[in-house]
């Protein structure tokens, strides 16, 4: 089985989310934006409720998401950045106290399989030639954090990984990335 890859091109990452925005499928757009920008596992993304992201008292998007990760049992606080806030504001027409953020037609949260189909359909329609799944969204966060100069130790903490070896695999370092480092160091030293 092929390993899921991060999306390594910023334009492709934006195209993936915008695929659904351009089609008016706001729920699916928000799913991909939150998947990329929170680094949460898809099971945690799908468990989000409107109360986790929306302040009904003040009719606005919250500043943070407070979540206990299903896999690790650890509590995590994630700032809602401007891309997440913008996406949620577009989707706020669907806000309902106690309701799932990614509601299915049956009333509960959409399934992991449905989230995979949503992600995969956009990647296929956009002609991505590498394996993309919901886990790609999580990996994409780490890849771009690393490329932006965020310390791998911080990325490891965000992911709640117990070893750097796991984080290193998530980052999907390629030969091109290593070549870039050799070229860049010549500019520094």
SELUMBA-621469 format. One record per residue (C-alpha): residue in one letter; x, y negated, z. Coordinates in steps of 0.001 Angstrom, whole numbers, padded with zeros to 6 digits, always signed. Layout:
N
AXYZ/...
This chain:
189
X+000000+000000+000000/X+001346-003427-000946/X+002111-005876+001824/X-000023-008970+002031/X+001956-012062+001141/X+001786-015653+002331/X+000863-018185-000297/X+004206-019869-000973/X+003056-022681-003236/X+001297-025639-001599/X-000798-026290-004711/X-002002-022680-004734/X-002893-022879-001034/X-005009-025968-001695/X-006518-024469-004857/X-007623-021409-002872/X-009700-023513-000481/X-010826-025976-003137/X-012102-023115-005282/X-015138-022889-002988/X-015393-026611-002312/X-015784-027251-006041/X-018556-024656-006186/X-020456-026070-003223/X-019783-022967-001100/X-018840-025017+001955/X-018878-022109+004435/X-016309-020231+002343/X-014222-023389+001930/X-014168-023910+005714/X-013266-020235+006250/X-010139-020572+004134/X-009161-023970+005592/X-009483-022697+009164/X-007691-019468+008254/X-004707-021363+006875/X-004580-024196+009401/X-005057-022287+012674/X-002888-019184+012102/X-005624-017130+013799/X-006301-013517+012914/X-009460-013157+010838/X-011249-011400+013716/X-010716-014506+015852/X-011737-016866+013038/X-014971-014950+012522/X-015762-014975+016245/X-015805-018797+016327/X-019095-020399+017200/X-020197-023943+016499/X-019797-024793+020192/X-016075-023967+019847/X-015524-026645+017205/X-018393-029119+017546/X-019353-031413+020432/X-023154-031512+020290/X-023388-034150+023036/X-021447-036679+020956/X-022292-035289+017493/X-018685-034889+016379/X-015992-032325+015735/X-014021-031408+018848/X-010337-032277+019222/X-009279-028689+020041/X-010348-025105+019661/X-010035-023088+022878/X-010038-019386+022133/X-009037-016132+023779/X-007446-013950+021143/X-009090-010564+020794/X-005878-008627+020142/X-003648-010174+022817/X-006201-011411+025347/X-004186-014639+025537/X-005878-018021+025662/X-004864-020395+022940/X-005528-024095+022403/X-005374-025216+018781/X-005588-028855+017818/X-008132-029533+015097/X-005993-031264+012487/X-007299-033675+009867/X-007873-030959+007217/X-009910-028802+009603/X-011864-031835+010861/X-012632-032964+007334/X-013823-029484+006351/X-015961-029164+009481/X-017516-032590+008882/X-018579-031423+005414/X-020092-028320+006983/X-021670-029967+010034/X-025115-029868+008405/X-025130-026171+009379/X-024167-026815+013028/X-026345-024964+015499/X-025731-024538+019225/X-024666-021003+019980/X-024557-020098+016299/X-021624-018479+014547/X-019526-020826+012456/X-019420-018283+009630/X-022979-017053+009732/X-024121-014201+007533/X-027535-013976+005908/X-028473-011460+008611/X-027799-014007+011363/X-024572-012765+012934/X-021055-013592+011820/X-019905-012456+008399/X-017880-009243+008491/X-014148-008874+007987/X-014928-007113+004715/X-016990-010078+003525/X-014218-012496+004550/X-011762-010369+002544/X-014071-010451-000483/X-014360-014234-000239/X-010594-014702-000035/X-009790-012117-002697/X-012413-013401-005162/X-010941-016904-005093/X-007378-015577-005511/X-008411-013424-008468/X-010372-016236-010112/X-007323-018489-009760/X-005086-015841-011317/X-002789-015272-008339/X-000399-012476-009270/X+000389-011364-005722/X-001626-009596-003051/X-003851-012002-001119/X-006038-011060+001815/X-007363-012755+004939/X-004020-012045+006595/X-002362-014110+003848/X-004060-017156+005352/X-002378-016535+008719/X+000974-015861+007054/X+000651-018984+004898/X+000513-021151+008019/X+003817-019733+009247/X+005505-019964+005874/X+004703-023659+005458/X+005494-024413+009109/X+008913-022819+008606/X+009500-024602+005280/X+008561-027884+006984/X+011310-027404+009557/X+009255-026107+012485/X+011455-023913+014667/X+010875-020180+014169/X+010660-019942+017984/X+007645-022288+017942/X+006053-020320+015101/X+006601-017116+017095/X+004783-018712+020056/X+001905-019860+017840/X+001520-016334+016490/X+001884-014819+019992/X+004414-012349+018594/X+006449-010363+021087/X+009534-010257+018853/X+011165-012488+016292/X+011425-009505+013915/X+007647-009549+013479/X+007619-013308+012889/X+010434-012970+010355/X+008348-010476+008352/X+005381-012864+008460/X+007436-015700+007031/X+008084-013663+003908/X+011595-014996+003343/X+012592-014409-000284/X+015951-014456-002075/X+014925-017829-003483/X+014554-019165+000090/X+018020-017882+000962/X+019482-019409-002222/X+017872-022728-001283/X+019611-022600+002114/X+023015-022064+000491/X+022425-024975-001879/X+021080-027259+000869/X+024034-026653+003190/X+026352-028022+000480/X+024460-031326+000800/X+024878-031358+004590/X+028472-030236+005177/
